[in-house]
Amino acid sequence: MAKVFTQEEREKIKGQVVELVRRSGRETLRQLEAKTGATRYLMSVLARELVASGDVYNSGYGLFPSEQARKDWQNARKKLSRAKVKKPVVVDPDLIWSLPDGEIRRYDRRMNIICR
């Protein structure tokens, strides 16, 4: 059976939640549940209370210290995902040809020519 928390213990857990969110910048309910020892339902109730009081901001990605912190976190994720998408172009060594006059050009397989 789940542990019943007194009002003082709930206030203590709320303080821990606010401190953890401010320290890390973002915490999910599951992470907070593991760190504080509270149940998932209690964490969701406490999160709603903290959001109503304005201590933290709740979004689908977890609890944040403020709405601006969530926007900054989301923009940082976008930048990281864009950086991962850009892959360096790998040139196949077989496609580079050295001409008799010493000039190096690429070979186009589709047109069967050496590119200018």
ZAVEXMI-783955 format. One record per residue: residue number from 1; residue in three letters; x, y, z of N, C-alpha, C in turn. Coordinates in nm, 2 decimals, always signed. Last residue first. Layout:
// residues N
+------+------+--------+--------+--------+--------+--------+--------+--------+--------+--------+
| resi | resn |    nc1 |    nc2 |    nc3 |   cac1 |   cac2 |   cac3 |    cc1 |    cc2 |    cc3 |
+------+------+--------+--------+--------+--------+--------+--------+--------+--------+--------+
|  NUM |  ALA |      X |      Y |      Z |      X |      Y |      Z |      X |      Y |      Z |
...
+------+------+--------+--------+--------+--------+--------+--------+--------+--------+--------+
This chain:
// residues 116
+------+------+--------+--------+--------+--------+--------+--------+--------+--------+--------+
| resi | resn |    nc1 |    nc2 |    nc3 |   cac1 |   cac2 |   cac3 |    cc1 |    cc2 |    cc3 |
+------+------+--------+--------+--------+--------+--------+--------+--------+--------+--------+
|  116 |  ARG |  +3.38 |  +1.92 |  -6.58 |  +3.46 |  +2.04 |  -6.60 |  +3.45 |  +2.12 |  -6.48 |
|  115 |  CYS |  +3.40 |  +1.56 |  -6.53 |  +3.33 |  +1.69 |  -6.51 |  +3.43 |  +1.81 |  -6.53 |
|  114 |  ILE |  +3.42 |  +1.31 |  -6.76 |  +3.50 |  +1.38 |  -6.66 |  +3.44 |  +1.52 |  -6.65 |
|  113 |  ILE |  +3.14 |  +1.09 |  -6.82 |  +3.24 |  +1.20 |  -6.86 |  +3.31 |  +1.24 |  -6.74 |
|  112 |  ASN |  +2.90 |  +0.94 |  -6.79 |  +3.02 |  +0.88 |  -6.84 |  +3.12 |  +0.98 |  -6.90 |
|  111 |  MET |  +2.68 |  +1.03 |  -6.67 |  +2.70 |  +1.08 |  -6.81 |  +2.83 |  +1.02 |  -6.87 |
|  110 |  ARG |  +2.70 |  +0.88 |  -6.44 |  +2.57 |  +0.88 |  -6.51 |  +2.60 |  +0.92 |  -6.66 |
|  109 |  ARG |  +2.95 |  +0.92 |  -6.33 |  +2.92 |  +0.79 |  -6.38 |  +2.79 |  +0.79 |  -6.47 |
|  108 |  ASP |  +3.18 |  +1.17 |  -6.36 |  +3.04 |  +1.15 |  -6.35 |  +3.00 |  +1.02 |  -6.41 |
|  107 |  TYR |  +3.47 |  +1.24 |  -6.18 |  +3.41 |  +1.16 |  -6.29 |  +3.27 |  +1.14 |  -6.26 |
|  106 |  ARG |  +3.65 |  +1.54 |  -6.11 |  +3.56 |  +1.43 |  -6.07 |  +3.50 |  +1.37 |  -6.20 |
|  105 |  ARG |  +4.00 |  +1.61 |  -6.16 |  +3.85 |  +1.64 |  -6.18 |  +3.78 |  +1.52 |  -6.14 |
|  104 |  ILE |  +4.31 |  +1.76 |  -6.16 |  +4.22 |  +1.66 |  -6.09 |  +4.08 |  +1.70 |  -6.11 |
|  103 |  GLU |  +4.57 |  +1.80 |  -6.39 |  +4.45 |  +1.85 |  -6.33 |  +4.36 |  +1.74 |  -6.27 |
|  102 |  GLY |  +4.78 |  +1.69 |  -6.53 |  +4.80 |  +1.71 |  -6.39 |  +4.67 |  +1.76 |  -6.32 |
|  101 |  ASP |  +4.74 |  +1.62 |  -6.79 |  +4.80 |  +1.75 |  -6.77 |  +4.81 |  +1.78 |  -6.62 |
|  100 |  PRO |  +4.60 |  +1.38 |  -6.77 |  +4.74 |  +1.38 |  -6.81 |  +4.81 |  +1.51 |  -6.79 |
|   99 |  LEU |  +4.40 |  +1.39 |  -6.46 |  +4.42 |  +1.40 |  -6.61 |  +4.57 |  +1.40 |  -6.64 |
|   98 |  SER |  +4.28 |  +1.19 |  -6.22 |  +4.39 |  +1.28 |  -6.25 |  +4.41 |  +1.27 |  -6.40 |
|   97 |  TRP |  +3.95 |  +1.17 |  -6.08 |  +4.05 |  +1.13 |  -6.18 |  +4.16 |  +1.23 |  -6.20 |
|   96 |  ILE |  +3.74 |  +1.03 |  -5.85 |  +3.83 |  +1.14 |  -5.87 |  +3.94 |  +1.09 |  -5.97 |
|   95 |  LEU |  +3.59 |  +0.81 |  -5.79 |  +3.53 |  +0.91 |  -5.88 |  +3.62 |  +1.03 |  -5.91 |
|   94 |  ASP |  +3.72 |  +0.66 |  -5.61 |  +3.71 |  +0.61 |  -5.75 |  +3.66 |  +0.71 |  -5.84 |
|   93 |  PRO |  +3.67 |  +0.78 |  -5.36 |  +3.80 |  +0.80 |  -5.43 |  +3.81 |  +0.75 |  -5.57 |
|   92 |  ASP |  +3.38 |  +0.94 |  -5.30 |  +3.43 |  +0.81 |  -5.33 |  +3.56 |  +0.83 |  -5.41 |
|   91 |  VAL |  +3.35 |  +1.17 |  -5.04 |  +3.37 |  +1.15 |  -5.18 |  +3.44 |  +1.02 |  -5.21 |
|   90 |  VAL |  +3.10 |  +1.25 |  -4.82 |  +3.21 |  +1.16 |  -4.84 |  +3.23 |  +1.14 |  -4.99 |
|   89 |  VAL |  +3.01 |  +1.54 |  -4.66 |  +3.00 |  +1.47 |  -4.78 |  +3.12 |  +1.38 |  -4.80 |
|   88 |  PRO |  +2.89 |  +1.52 |  -4.32 |  +3.00 |  +1.55 |  -4.42 |  +2.98 |  +1.47 |  -4.55 |
|   87 |  LYS |  +2.56 |  +1.60 |  -4.25 |  +2.66 |  +1.50 |  -4.25 |  +2.77 |  +1.54 |  -4.35 |
|   86 |  LYS |  +2.33 |  +1.74 |  -4.05 |  +2.43 |  +1.78 |  -4.15 |  +2.54 |  +1.68 |  -4.14 |
|   85 |  VAL |  +2.19 |  +1.64 |  -3.84 |  +2.14 |  +1.61 |  -3.97 |  +2.25 |  +1.64 |  -4.07 |
|   84 |  LYS |  +2.31 |  +1.74 |  -3.61 |  +2.32 |  +1.60 |  -3.64 |  +2.28 |  +1.57 |  -3.78 |
|   83 |  ALA |  +2.24 |  +2.01 |  -3.62 |  +2.38 |  +1.97 |  -3.63 |  +2.40 |  +1.83 |  -3.66 |
|   82 |  ARG |  +1.96 |  +1.98 |  -3.57 |  +2.01 |  +2.03 |  -3.70 |  +2.16 |  +2.00 |  -3.72 |
|   81 |  SER |  +1.97 |  +1.90 |  -3.31 |  +1.92 |  +1.81 |  -3.41 |  +1.96 |  +1.85 |  -3.55 |
|   80 |  LEU |  +2.08 |  +2.12 |  -3.18 |  +2.15 |  +2.00 |  -3.18 |  +2.10 |  +1.90 |  -3.28 |
|   79 |  LYS |  +1.87 |  +2.31 |  -3.23 |  +2.01 |  +2.33 |  -3.28 |  +2.09 |  +2.20 |  -3.29 |
|   78 |  LYS |  +1.66 |  +2.19 |  -3.09 |  +1.65 |  +2.21 |  -3.23 |  +1.79 |  +2.23 |  -3.29 |
|   77 |  ARG |  +1.76 |  +2.21 |  -2.83 |  +1.74 |  +2.08 |  -2.89 |  +1.73 |  +2.09 |  -3.04 |
|   76 |  ALA |  +1.76 |  +2.49 |  -2.79 |  +1.89 |  +2.41 |  -2.79 |  +1.87 |  +2.28 |  -2.85 |
|   75 |  ASN |  +1.49 |  +2.53 |  -2.81 |  +1.57 |  +2.59 |  -2.91 |  +1.71 |  +2.52 |  -2.91 |
|   74 |  GLN |  +1.41 |  +2.41 |  -2.57 |  +1.36 |  +2.36 |  -2.70 |  +1.44 |  +2.41 |  -2.81 |
|   73 |  TRP |  +1.54 |  +2.56 |  -2.38 |  +1.57 |  +2.42 |  -2.39 |  +1.53 |  +2.36 |  -2.52 |
|   72 |  ASP |  +1.41 |  +2.81 |  -2.42 |  +1.56 |  +2.80 |  -2.44 |  +1.60 |  +2.65 |  -2.46 |
|   71 |  LYS |  +1.15 |  +2.74 |  -2.35 |  +1.18 |  +2.78 |  -2.48 |  +1.33 |  +2.77 |  -2.51 |
|   70 |  ARG |  +1.19 |  +2.68 |  -2.07 |  +1.14 |  +2.57 |  -2.17 |  +1.17 |  +2.61 |  -2.31 |
|   69 |  ALA |  +1.27 |  +2.93 |  -1.98 |  +1.36 |  +2.81 |  -1.97 |  +1.32 |  +2.70 |  -2.06 |
|   68 |  GLN |  +1.03 |  +3.07 |  -2.01 |  +1.15 |  +3.10 |  -2.10 |  +1.25 |  +2.99 |  -2.09 |
|   67 |  GLU |  +0.87 |  +2.95 |  -1.82 |  +0.84 |  +2.93 |  -1.96 |  +0.95 |  +2.96 |  -2.05 |
|   66 |  SER |  +1.08 |  +2.81 |  -1.56 |  +1.00 |  +2.91 |  -1.62 |  +0.96 |  +2.88 |  -1.76 |
|   65 |  PRO |  +1.18 |  +2.56 |  -1.47 |  +1.18 |  +2.68 |  -1.38 |  +1.09 |  +2.79 |  -1.43 |
|   64 |  PHE |  +0.98 |  +2.28 |  -1.57 |  +1.09 |  +2.38 |  -1.60 |  +1.08 |  +2.49 |  -1.50 |
|   63 |  LEU |  +0.89 |  +1.94 |  -1.61 |  +0.88 |  +2.07 |  -1.53 |  +1.00 |  +2.15 |  -1.55 |
|   62 |  GLY |  +0.81 |  +1.80 |  -1.93 |  +0.86 |  +1.80 |  -1.80 |  +0.83 |  +1.93 |  -1.73 |
|   61 |  TYR |  +0.70 |  +1.82 |  -2.18 |  +0.84 |  +1.77 |  -2.17 |  +0.89 |  +1.76 |  -2.03 |
|   60 |  GLY |  +0.46 |  +1.94 |  -2.17 |  +0.46 |  +1.80 |  -2.20 |  +0.60 |  +1.74 |  -2.19 |
|   59 |  SER |  +0.52 |  +2.16 |  -1.89 |  +0.49 |  +2.13 |  -2.03 |  +0.49 |  +1.98 |  -2.05 |
|   58 |  ASN |  +0.50 |  +2.38 |  -1.62 |  +0.48 |  +2.25 |  -1.67 |  +0.45 |  +2.24 |  -1.82 |
|   57 |  TYR |  +0.70 |  +2.57 |  -1.42 |  +0.62 |  +2.57 |  -1.54 |  +0.62 |  +2.43 |  -1.59 |
|   56 |  VAL |  +0.69 |  +2.67 |  -1.07 |  +0.75 |  +2.60 |  -1.18 |  +0.65 |  +2.61 |  -1.30 |
|   55 |  ASP |  +0.55 |  +2.86 |  -0.91 |  +0.69 |  +2.82 |  -0.88 |  +0.76 |  +2.75 |  -0.99 |
|   54 |  GLY |  +0.28 |  +2.92 |  -0.94 |  +0.38 |  +2.99 |  -1.02 |  +0.52 |  +2.96 |  -0.99 |
|   53 |  SER |  +0.08 |  +2.78 |  -0.82 |  +0.14 |  +2.89 |  -0.74 |  +0.24 |  +2.97 |  -0.82 |
|   52 |  ALA |  +0.02 |  +2.60 |  -1.02 |  -0.08 |  +2.70 |  -0.99 |  -0.02 |  +2.81 |  -0.90 |
|   51 |  VAL |  +0.26 |  +2.45 |  -1.01 |  +0.23 |  +2.53 |  -1.14 |  +0.12 |  +2.64 |  -1.10 |
|   50 |  LEU |  +0.23 |  +2.33 |  -0.77 |  +0.34 |  +2.42 |  -0.79 |  +0.32 |  +2.51 |  -0.91 |
|   49 |  GLU |  +0.00 |  +2.17 |  -0.81 |  -0.01 |  +2.28 |  -0.71 |  +0.11 |  +2.38 |  -0.73 |
|   48 |  ARG |  +0.09 |  +2.00 |  -1.01 |  -0.02 |  +2.09 |  -1.04 |  -0.03 |  +2.20 |  -0.94 |
|   47 |  ALA |  +0.29 |  +1.87 |  -0.86 |  +0.33 |  +1.95 |  -0.98 |  +0.22 |  +2.05 |  -1.01 |
|   46 |  LEU |  +0.13 |  +1.73 |  -0.68 |  +0.22 |  +1.84 |  -0.63 |  +0.27 |  +1.93 |  -0.75 |
|   45 |  VAL |  +0.01 |  +1.56 |  -0.86 |  -0.07 |  +1.65 |  -0.77 |  +0.01 |  +1.77 |  -0.73 |
|   44 |  SER |  +0.23 |  +1.42 |  -0.96 |  +0.14 |  +1.49 |  -1.05 |  +0.06 |  +1.59 |  -0.97 |
|   43 |  MET |  +0.33 |  +1.30 |  -0.72 |  +0.41 |  +1.40 |  -0.80 |  +0.33 |  +1.48 |  -0.89 |
|   42 |  LEU |  +0.12 |  +1.13 |  -0.65 |  +0.15 |  +1.25 |  -0.57 |  +0.23 |  +1.35 |  -0.64 |
|   41 |  TYR |  +0.14 |  +0.95 |  -0.87 |  +0.02 |  +1.03 |  -0.85 |  +0.04 |  +1.15 |  -0.76 |
|   40 |  ARG |  +0.39 |  +0.84 |  -0.82 |  +0.37 |  +0.91 |  -0.95 |  +0.24 |  +1.00 |  -0.93 |
|   39 |  THR |  +0.51 |  +0.89 |  -0.49 |  +0.44 |  +0.81 |  -0.59 |  +0.42 |  +0.90 |  -0.71 |
|   38 |  ALA |  +0.84 |  +0.99 |  -0.38 |  +0.70 |  +1.00 |  -0.38 |  +0.64 |  +0.92 |  -0.49 |
|   37 |  GLY |  +1.11 |  +0.99 |  -0.39 |  +1.05 |  +0.88 |  -0.32 |  +0.90 |  +0.89 |  -0.32 |
|   36 |  THR |  +1.27 |  +1.18 |  -0.51 |  +1.20 |  +1.22 |  -0.39 |  +1.14 |  +1.10 |  -0.32 |
|   35 |  LYS |  +1.38 |  +1.06 |  -0.74 |  +1.46 |  +1.13 |  -0.65 |  +1.40 |  +1.16 |  -0.52 |
|   34 |  ALA |  +1.16 |  +0.93 |  -0.87 |  +1.27 |  +0.85 |  -0.83 |  +1.36 |  +0.93 |  -0.73 |
|   33 |  GLU |  +1.00 |  +1.16 |  -0.92 |  +0.95 |  +1.05 |  -0.84 |  +1.06 |  +0.96 |  -0.79 |
|   32 |  LEU |  +1.16 |  +1.30 |  -1.09 |  +1.13 |  +1.36 |  -0.96 |  +1.08 |  +1.25 |  -0.87 |
|   31 |  GLN |  +1.16 |  +1.13 |  -1.31 |  +1.28 |  +1.16 |  -1.25 |  +1.26 |  +1.21 |  -1.11 |
|   30 |  ARG |  +0.88 |  +1.15 |  -1.37 |  +0.94 |  +1.02 |  -1.34 |  +1.08 |  +1.04 |  -1.27 |
|   29 |  LEU |  +0.85 |  +1.41 |  -1.44 |  +0.78 |  +1.36 |  -1.32 |  +0.84 |  +1.23 |  -1.28 |
|   28 |  THR |  +1.16 |  +1.56 |  -1.54 |  +1.04 |  +1.49 |  -1.57 |  +0.98 |  +1.44 |  -1.44 |
|   27 |  GLU |  +1.32 |  +1.87 |  -1.52 |  +1.30 |  +1.74 |  -1.46 |  +1.17 |  +1.69 |  -1.51 |
|   26 |  ARG |  +1.55 |  +2.12 |  -1.59 |  +1.44 |  +2.05 |  -1.64 |  +1.43 |  +1.91 |  -1.57 |
|   25 |  GLY |  +1.73 |  +2.26 |  -1.43 |  +1.67 |  +2.33 |  -1.55 |  +1.55 |  +2.26 |  -1.61 |
|   24 |  SER |  +1.86 |  +2.17 |  -1.21 |  +1.89 |  +2.10 |  -1.33 |  +1.83 |  +2.17 |  -1.45 |
|   23 |  ARG |  +1.78 |  +2.36 |  -1.01 |  +1.92 |  +2.32 |  -1.02 |  +1.95 |  +2.26 |  -1.16 |
|   22 |  ARG |  +1.50 |  +2.38 |  -1.04 |  +1.59 |  +2.50 |  -1.06 |  +1.73 |  +2.47 |  -1.08 |
|   21 |  VAL |  +1.43 |  +2.12 |  -0.98 |  +1.40 |  +2.18 |  -1.11 |  +1.49 |  +2.30 |  -1.14 |
|   20 |  LEU |  +1.52 |  +2.09 |  -0.71 |  +1.57 |  +2.01 |  -0.82 |  +1.55 |  +2.07 |  -0.96 |
|   19 |  GLU |  +1.36 |  +2.29 |  -0.58 |  +1.51 |  +2.30 |  -0.58 |  +1.57 |  +2.21 |  -0.69 |
|   18 |  VAL |  +1.10 |  +2.19 |  -0.63 |  +1.14 |  +2.33 |  -0.68 |  +1.29 |  +2.34 |  -0.69 |
|   17 |  VAL |  +1.13 |  +1.95 |  -0.49 |  +1.09 |  +1.95 |  -0.63 |  +1.14 |  +2.09 |  -0.69 |
|   16 |  GLN |  +1.17 |  +2.03 |  -0.23 |  +1.27 |  +1.95 |  -0.30 |  +1.25 |  +1.96 |  -0.45 |
|   15 |  GLY |  +0.93 |  +2.16 |  -0.17 |  +1.06 |  +2.23 |  -0.17 |  +1.17 |  +2.16 |  -0.25 |
|   14 |  LYS |  +0.76 |  +1.94 |  -0.19 |  +0.74 |  +2.05 |  -0.28 |  +0.87 |  +2.13 |  -0.29 |
|   13 |  ILE |  +0.85 |  +1.79 |  +0.03 |  +0.87 |  +1.74 |  -0.11 |  +0.86 |  +1.85 |  -0.21 |
|   12 |  LYS |  +0.76 |  +1.96 |  +0.23 |  +0.91 |  +1.94 |  +0.22 |  +0.94 |  +1.88 |  +0.08 |
|   11 |  GLU |  +0.49 |  +1.95 |  +0.19 |  +0.56 |  +2.08 |  +0.18 |  +0.71 |  +2.06 |  +0.16 |
|   10 |  ARG |  +0.46 |  +1.68 |  +0.26 |  +0.42 |  +1.72 |  +0.12 |  +0.49 |  +1.86 |  +0.09 |
|    9 |  GLU |  +0.53 |  +1.68 |  +0.53 |  +0.61 |  +1.60 |  +0.43 |  +0.58 |  +1.65 |  +0.29 |
|    8 |  GLU |  +0.32 |  +1.84 |  +0.63 |  +0.46 |  +1.88 |  +0.64 |  +0.55 |  +1.81 |  +0.54 |
|    7 |  GLN |  +0.10 |  +1.67 |  +0.57 |  +0.11 |  +1.80 |  +0.51 |  +0.25 |  +1.86 |  +0.51 |
|    6 |  THR |  +0.21 |  +1.33 |  +0.53 |  +0.15 |  +1.44 |  +0.60 |  +0.17 |  +1.57 |  +0.53 |
|    5 |  PHE |  +0.15 |  +1.07 |  +0.30 |  +0.24 |  +1.18 |  +0.34 |  +0.16 |  +1.28 |  +0.42 |
|    4 |  VAL |  +0.13 |  +0.72 |  +0.31 |  +0.05 |  +0.85 |  +0.32 |  +0.14 |  +0.96 |  +0.37 |
|    3 |  LYS |  +0.25 |  +0.49 |  +0.07 |  +0.27 |  +0.56 |  +0.20 |  +0.19 |  +0.69 |  +0.19 |
|    2 |  ALA |  +0.04 |  +0.23 |  -0.06 |  +0.12 |  +0.35 |  -0.08 |  +0.13 |  +0.42 |  +0.06 |
|    1 |  MET |  +0.08 |  -0.12 |  +0.00 |  +0.00 |  +0.00 |  +0.00 |  +0.09 |  +0.12 |  +0.00 |
+------+------+--------+--------+--------+--------+--------+--------+--------+--------+--------+
